[in-house]
Amino acid sequence: MSATPVETVYAYHQRSKHQLQRYAAGPDGLDWDSQPNPFRQFQGTQKIPLTVHTEHPDRGFAQLGQPNPSPAPLNLDNLGRLLELSLGLSAWKTYGSGEDRWSLRCNPSSGNLHPTEAYLITPALESLPAGVYHYHSYAHELELRCGFASSPMPATGVAIALSSIHWREAWKYGERAFRYCQHDVGHALGALSYAAAVLGWHIAFDDTWADADIASLLGLERAEDFADAEREVPDLLLWINPQPAQAFSVPSPAALLSAADKGSWSGQANRLSETVDTWVAIELVHAAAIKPATPAIEYVPDTWSQALPCSSTARATDLIYQRRSMQACDPRIALPVDAFFRIMDALLPRLEATPWSAWPYPPRLHLLLFIHRVKGLMPGLYALGRHSTGIQQMQTTFDNPKFTWKKPDNCPEHLPLYQYLVGDASNAARLFSCHQDIAANGAFSVGMLVEFDAALEQGAWQYRRLFWEAGLLGQVLYLEAEAAGMQGTGIGCYFDDEVHQLLGIDGMALQSLYHFTVGKGLVDKRLQTLPPYAHLER
């Protein structure tokens, strides 16, 4: 008998776990000749170059949670700025003579492989015809995939859609790559949310659309346009507008799909790799987790007290551009406790705060914290609940008699942070994160625990969204760490079930889904940093 979609998702999640005795199935070695090109482009399309900006709105990172009385106008220049600050290049790195050269982007990616692609769907604006455009980040330009004969969209807002190319991650990570592609979607959603906040724009995740309809809108199902190229799969659709959220009239899926069906399509996707290996496990879980059309999500969020203030005086754009995934950190540097509490507070899903205003779901993820060097907190294991019953659920699910649940004396009253084991947690953090020193040498590291069974009861397609929420949390951690004078890095390699055994988790009610670490990054002085778009002649 064939498995149901939910059963397929459970089976994939179990087989893609790393364990002490074995890692999840991956390639025997890296075939560098077939490493995928990180830049997709469509040949035979009209190209609209975007301005590379040297100056950006002078908005402080600490101000992003406050209303912006002067949103930037909706035009081609500012749309280019939005893409540049979210999905564009942030720098080039070179090593040695300069022959070894690679780009970095504002949106993080597992292994810097970047499976996520972005599309702009827009009404007619000055110098920008109505239609569907692919964003080519290397050239910082828009490629017109479909010109609309007439647009059903009001000229007060646009849409951004994201898609994934699984092979880019599978080339290096094998079966576990599907997880990492979903993490990257969450990071990209967070990056777009922060960029929109810099411009004073509103961003909303429309999760009513079916994956098949997003694919049709973007032309991803047009086999002739991907004849020799790796296929893309649809992820999500966002609405962006400069005016108050209620002022934008969202067009119906039927109206947009009709415009795309009647539009003029062009473009041939470039081939990214000489050789593509098919990972059956990824194909199966992708097919199982395809989303149908669904009603709009409605939930009553928890009410949190006012957010703790951010002490950073840095401009938001400076932090966005300087964000890096640190490769090593200095074990001598501690994080002040007030800065730690601010970071934890920023992870609470306030609907008015960036990036949570763009997330339409109740929170499913809670934090397991390995505290190493936070001035004012004893080292040990802590937990942060992200909704009103999160801590209670962890207390019920964790079965370890050594745990004592105690709120730190100096912790803000509203912050649901509890200490449940005192002691040096660095060796445990290192072990659980695939023996990586970076998890032990920073100020603290994180294991994200997701309400797995409860989410999957709503459908197999919810599996992807759990990783998206984890990526959103990761993006908050990245930028809040930078604001605190520290750095962060996502950790996709961890031993899932060993974490569960430590906590006494039996069954699938809670599952470890993503790890992260924050500390003072060490700079590799052998590397040179070059401007992101110095390669463009225009």
C-alpha positions in Angstrom: 0.0 0.0 0.0 1.2 3.5 -0.8 2.0 5.9 2.0 -0.1 8.9 2.7 1.5 12.3 2.3 1.8 12.7 6.1 3.3 9.3 6.4 5.8 10.2 3.7 6.8 13.3 5.5 7.3 11.4 8.8 9.4 8.8 7.0 11.6 11.5 5.3 12.1 13.3 8.6 13.3 10.2 10.3 15.6 9.0 7.5 17.2 12.5 7.0 18.3 12.7 10.7 22.0 12.8 11.5 22.9 10.3 14.2 26.1 9.6 16.2 26.4 6.3 14.4 25.8 7.6 10.9 25.0 10.8 9.0 22.1 11.2 6.7 22.6 9.9 3.1 24.8 12.2 1.1 27.2 12.2 -1.9 30.3 10.1 -1.5 32.4 13.1 -2.3 32.0 16.6 -3.8 32.1 16.6 -7.6 33.5 20.1 -8.1 33.0 19.9 -11.9 29.2 19.6 -11.3 28.9 22.3 -8.6 25.7 24.2 -9.5 25.9 27.8 -10.7 24.6 30.0 -7.9 23.0 32.4 -10.4 19.9 31.6 -12.5 19.2 33.7 -15.5 16.7 33.6 -18.4 18.2 34.1 -21.8 16.1 35.9 -24.4 14.3 38.2 -22.0 14.1 41.9 -21.8 16.6 43.1 -19.1 15.8 46.1 -16.9 19.0 47.1 -15.0 18.5 48.2 -11.4 20.5 51.0 -9.7 23.3 49.8 -7.4 22.8 52.1 -4.4 25.7 53.6 -2.4 23.3 55.4 0.0 20.2 54.0 1.7 17.5 55.4 4.0 19.0 56.6 7.2 16.8 54.4 9.4 18.3 52.9 12.6 17.9 49.2 13.3 16.3 50.1 16.6 13.6 52.0 14.8 12.4 49.1 12.6 9.7 48.1 15.0 8.2 51.6 15.0 5.8 53.0 12.3 7.5 54.9 9.5 5.6 58.1 8.8 7.3 58.6 5.5 7.4 55.4 3.5 9.4 55.4 0.3 7.4 55.8 -2.9 6.7 52.7 -4.9 8.8 52.9 -8.0 11.5 51.0 -9.9 14.4 52.6 -8.0 13.0 51.5 -4.6 12.0 48.1 -5.8 15.6 47.7 -6.8 16.6 48.8 -3.4 14.2 46.3 -1.8 15.8 43.4 -3.8 19.3 44.7 -3.2 18.9 44.8 0.6 17.2 41.4 0.8 18.3 39.0 -2.0 21.2 40.9 -3.6 24.9 40.5 -3.1 26.5 42.0 0.0 30.2 41.4 -0.8 32.8 39.3 -2.6 35.4 37.3 -0.8 38.8 36.4 -2.3 41.6 34.2 -1.1 45.3 34.3 -1.9 46.0 35.6 -5.4 42.3 36.3 -6.0 41.6 33.3 -8.2 39.5 31.8 -5.4 36.5 34.2 -5.4 32.9 33.8 -4.2 30.0 36.1 -3.5 28.0 36.6 -0.3 24.4 37.7 -0.2 22.1 39.6 2.2 20.0 36.4 2.6 22.0 33.6 4.3 22.1 30.1 2.7 23.2 26.7 3.8 26.7 26.2 2.4 26.3 29.6 0.5 24.7 27.5 -2.2 21.5 29.7 -2.6 18.7 27.5 -3.8 16.1 30.3 -3.5 15.0 32.3 -6.5 12.8 35.4 -6.5 10.2 36.9 -8.8 8.5 40.2 -8.9 4.9 40.5 -10.0 4.0 44.1 -10.7 1.4 46.5 -12.2 2.7 49.0 -14.7 4.9 51.6 -13.0 7.1 54.3 -14.5 9.9 52.5 -16.6 8.5 49.1 -15.6 5.8 47.4 -17.7 3.3 45.2 -15.9 4.3 41.5 -15.7 6.3 38.8 -14.0 10.0 39.4 -13.6 12.8 37.1 -12.4 15.4 38.8 -10.2 19.0 38.1 -11.4 21.1 38.9 -8.4 24.5 38.7 -10.0 23.6 41.4 -12.6 21.2 43.1 -10.2 18.5 43.3 -12.9 15.0 42.2 -13.7 14.3 39.7 -16.5 10.8 40.0 -18.0 9.4 36.5 -18.1 5.8 37.5 -18.9 4.4 40.8 -20.0 0.8 41.4 -19.0 -1.5 42.8 -21.7 -3.5 44.3 -18.9 -2.8 44.0 -15.2 -5.4 43.2 -12.5 -3.1 44.7 -9.9 -3.6 48.2 -8.5 -0.6 50.5 -8.9 -0.3 50.7 -5.1 1.5 47.4 -4.5 3.5 44.5 -5.9 4.0 40.8 -5.2 7.3 38.9 -4.6 7.3 35.1 -5.0 10.0 32.7 -4.0 11.0 29.3 -5.5 13.6 26.7 -4.8 16.1 24.6 -6.9 16.7 21.5 -4.7 19.7 20.4 -6.7 21.8 23.3 -5.5 21.7 22.0 -1.9 21.5 18.3 -2.8 24.8 18.5 -4.7 26.5 18.9 -1.3 24.1 17.7 1.3 22.2 14.8 -0.3 18.9 13.8 1.3 19.0 16.4 4.0 19.1 19.1 1.4 15.3 19.4 1.3 15.4 20.7 4.9 18.0 23.3 4.1 16.1 24.6 1.1 13.2 25.3 3.4 15.4 27.0 6.0 16.7 29.3 3.2 13.1 30.2 2.3 12.5 31.3 5.9 15.8 33.3 5.9 14.7 35.0 2.6 11.3 35.8 4.0 13.0 37.4 6.9 15.5 39.3 4.7 12.6 40.7 2.6 10.8 41.7 5.8 13.7 43.7 7.2 14.3 45.3 3.8 10.7 46.4 3.5 10.8 47.8 7.0 13.8 49.9 6.0 11.6 51.5 3.3 8.6 51.8 5.5 6.7 49.3 3.5 4.1 46.7 4.6 4.7 43.0 3.7 2.2 40.2 4.1 2.6 36.5 3.4 -0.5 35.3 1.5 -0.7 31.6 2.3 -4.0 31.0 0.6 -2.5 30.1 -2.7 -1.9 26.6 -4.0 1.6 25.7 -5.0 0.4 24.8 -8.5 -1.1 28.3 -8.9 2.2 30.0 -7.8 4.0 27.8 -10.3 1.6 28.8 -13.1 2.0 32.5 -12.2 5.8 32.3 -12.4 5.9 30.0 -15.4 7.7 27.3 -13.5 5.5 24.6 -15.2 6.5 25.8 -18.7 8.6 22.7 -19.7 9.9 24.3 -22.9 11.5 27.2 -20.8 13.4 24.7 -18.7 14.2 22.1 -21.4 17.9 21.5 -20.4 17.8 23.3 -17.0 17.2 22.3 -13.5 13.5 22.8 -12.5 12.3 25.2 -9.8 9.5 24.5 -7.4 7.2 27.2 -5.9 7.4 28.2 -2.3 5.4 31.3 -1.3 3.8 34.6 -2.3 4.2 38.0 -0.6 2.3 41.2 -1.0 4.2 44.5 -0.6 2.8 48.0 -0.5 4.0 51.3 0.9 0.6 52.4 2.3 -1.2 51.1 5.4 -2.0 47.4 5.0 -5.7 47.9 4.6 -5.2 50.4 1.7 -4.0 47.7 -0.7 -6.6 45.7 -2.6 -5.2 42.2 -3.2 -6.1 40.8 -6.6 -7.7 37.4 -6.8 -5.6 34.4 -7.8 -8.0 33.9 -10.8 -7.4 37.4 -12.0 -3.6 37.1 -11.8 -3.5 33.7 -13.4 -5.7 34.9 -16.2 -3.3 37.8 -16.8 -0.3 35.4 -16.9 -2.2 33.0 -19.2 -2.9 35.7 -21.7 0.5 37.4 -21.3 3.5 37.2 -23.6 6.1 34.8 -22.2 9.8 34.7 -23.1 13.1 33.3 -21.7 15.1 30.2 -21.5 16.5 29.1 -18.1 20.2 28.5 -18.0 21.6 25.1 -17.1 23.3 25.2 -13.7 25.3 22.0 -13.5 26.8 19.5 -16.0 25.5 16.6 -14.0 22.4 16.3 -11.8 21.8 13.4 -9.4 18.2 12.6 -8.4 17.6 12.0 -4.7 14.5 9.9 -4.5 13.8 10.8 -0.9 13.7 14.5 -1.8 11.4 13.9 -4.8 9.0 11.9 -2.5 8.9 14.4 0.3 8.5 17.3 -2.1 5.5 15.6 -3.8 4.0 14.8 -0.4 4.4 18.4 0.9 2.8 20.2 -2.0 0.3 22.7 -0.7 -3.3 23.0 -2.0 -5.4 26.2 -1.9 -6.5 27.0 1.7 -8.6 29.6 3.5 -6.8 32.5 5.2 -5.3 31.8 8.6 -7.0 33.4 11.5 -5.7 33.2 15.0 -5.6 35.3 18.2 -2.0 36.0 19.0 -0.6 36.2 22.5 -0.3 39.7 23.9 3.3 40.5 24.9 4.3 43.5 26.9 6.2 46.3 25.0 9.4 45.0 23.4 12.7 45.5 25.2 14.6 48.4 23.7 17.5 47.8 21.3 20.6 49.8 22.4 22.2 49.7 18.9 22.7 53.0 17.2 23.7 51.3 13.9 21.8 51.9 10.7 19.7 49.0 9.6 21.3 48.8 6.2 24.8 48.7 7.7 23.8 45.6 9.8 22.1 44.0 6.8 25.3 44.4 4.6 27.8 43.4 7.3 25.9 40.2 8.4 28.0 37.2 7.9 27.9 33.5 9.0 30.9 33.4 11.3 33.2 30.4 10.8 34.8 30.6 14.3 34.3 32.6 17.5 36.4 33.9 20.3 35.7 31.9 23.5 37.0 34.8 25.7 34.1 37.2 24.8 30.9 37.2 26.9 27.6 38.8 26.0 26.0 41.3 28.5 22.8 39.9 30.0 20.7 42.9 28.9 21.7 42.3 25.3 20.9 38.6 25.7 17.4 39.5 27.0 16.9 41.8 24.1 17.7 39.1 21.6 15.4 36.6 23.3 12.6 39.3 23.4 13.0 39.9 19.6 12.2 36.2 19.0 8.7 36.6 20.5 6.1 36.8 17.7 4.6 40.3 18.1 2.4 40.9 15.0 3.5 44.6 14.8 7.3 43.7 14.8 9.7 42.9 12.0 9.7 40.2 10.7 6.7 38.6 12.5 4.2 41.0 10.9 4.7 39.0 7.7 4.1 35.6 9.4 0.5 34.4 9.3 0.8 31.4 11.6 0.7 30.8 15.3 4.3 30.1 16.6 5.3 26.4 16.6 9.0 26.7 17.6 10.5 27.1 21.1 14.1 27.4 22.1 16.5 25.1 23.9 19.4 27.3 25.0 23.0 26.3 25.8 24.2 29.3 27.8 28.0 29.5 27.9 29.1 33.1 28.4 26.3 35.5 29.2 27.3 38.0 32.0 24.6 37.7 34.7 23.4 34.2 33.9 24.7 30.9 35.2 26.0 28.6 32.5 23.6 25.7 31.7 20.5 24.7 29.8 17.6 27.1 29.5 14.3 27.1 27.6 12.3 30.0 25.9 8.7 29.5 25.2 7.3 31.4 22.2 3.6 31.3 23.1 1.6 31.2 26.4 1.7 27.5 26.9 5.2 26.8 25.3 7.0 26.3 28.6 4.2 24.1 29.9 4.4 21.9 26.8 8.2 21.6 27.2 7.8 20.7 30.9 5.3 18.1 30.0 7.3 16.6 27.1 10.7 16.7 28.7 11.2 13.6 30.9 14.4 14.2 32.8 14.2 14.2 36.6 17.4 16.4 36.9 15.6 19.4 35.4 14.5 22.1 37.7 12.5 24.9 36.1 13.5 28.2 37.5 13.0 31.7 36.1 16.3 33.7 36.5 16.0 36.4 39.2 17.0 39.2 36.8 14.9 38.1 33.9 12.2 40.5 32.7 8.8 39.4 34.0 7.2 39.0 30.6 10.0 36.9 29.1 9.2 33.2 29.3 12.8 32.1 29.9 13.5 29.3 32.4 16.7 27.6 33.6 16.4 23.9 34.0 20.0 22.7 34.4 23.0 24.5 35.8 26.5 23.6 34.6 28.9 23.7 31.7 26.9 23.0 28.6 29.7 23.6 26.1 30.6 20.0 25.5 27.0 19.0 25.0 26.5 21.9 22.6 29.6 20.8 20.6 28.5 17.2 20.5 25.0 17.8 19.5 26.1 20.1 16.7 28.1 17.4 14.9 31.2 18.1 17.1 31.5 21.7 15.8 33.5 23.9 18.2 31.5 27.0 17.1 28.5 25.7 19.1 30.6 25.7 22.3 32.9 28.7 21.9 30.3 31.5 21.6 28.1 33.2 24.2 25.2 30.8 23.6 23.8 28.3 21.2 20.3 27.4 20.3 18.4 24.3 19.4 14.9 25.0 17.9 12.2 22.6 19.1 9.1 22.4 16.9 5.6 21.2 17.8 5.9 18.5 15.1 2.8 16.2 15.6 0.4 19.1 16.1 1.6 20.9 12.9 1.4 17.7 10.7 -2.2 17.1 11.9 -3.1 20.1 9.7 -1.5 18.6 6.6 1.8 17.3 5.2 2.4 20.7 3.5 2.9 22.2 7.0 6.2 20.5 7.2 7.9 23.1 5.0 6.5 25.9 7.0 8.1 24.6 10.2 11.5 25.1 8.6 10.4 28.5 7.3 9.6 29.6 10.8 13.0 28.3 11.9 14.7 30.3 9.1 12.8 33.4 10.3 14.1 32.9 13.8 17.6 32.4 12.4 17.3 35.7 10.5 16.3 37.6 13.7 19.2 36.0 15.5 21.7 37.0 12.8 20.7 40.7 12.8 20.1 41.0 16.5 23.5 39.5 17.1 25.1 42.1 14.8 23.1 44.8 16.7 24.6 43.6 19.9 28.2 43.7 18.5 28.3 40.0 18.0 27.9 37.6 15.1 25.9 34.4 14.5 25.7 31.4 12.3 23.1 28.8 11.5 24.0 25.2 12.1 22.2 22.6 9.9 24.3 19.7 11.0 23.1 18.3 14.4 22.2 15.0 15.9 18.5 15.2 16.1 17.6 12.2 18.3 20.6 12.8 20.7 19.1 16.2 21.5 15.8 14.4 22.2 17.4 11.9 24.4 19.1 14.6 26.5 15.7 16.2 27.1 13.8 12.9 27.6 11.6 13.5 24.6 9.8 10.3 23.6 7.8 10.3 20.4 7.4 13.2 17.9 5.5 15.8 19.8 8.7 18.0 19.8 11.5 17.7 17.3 14.8 19.5 17.0 14.7 21.4 13.7 17.6 23.9 13.4 20.6 25.0 15.5 22.2 28.4 15.8 25.1 30.0 17.7 25.9 33.5 18.7 29.4 34.8 19.7 32.2 37.2 18.8 33.3 36.1 15.4 37.0 35.7 14.5 38.0 37.4 11.3 40.1 35.3 8.8 42.7 37.9 7.7 43.7 35.7 4.8 40.5 36.7 3.1 39.9 40.0 1.2 36.5 41.6 1.0 35.4 43.4 -2.2 32.3 45.5 -3.0 29.3 43.5 -4.0 28.8 45.0 -7.5 32.2 46.0 -8.5 32.0 43.5 -11.4 29.2 45.6 -13.1 30.4 48.2 -15.6 27.3 50.3 -15.5 
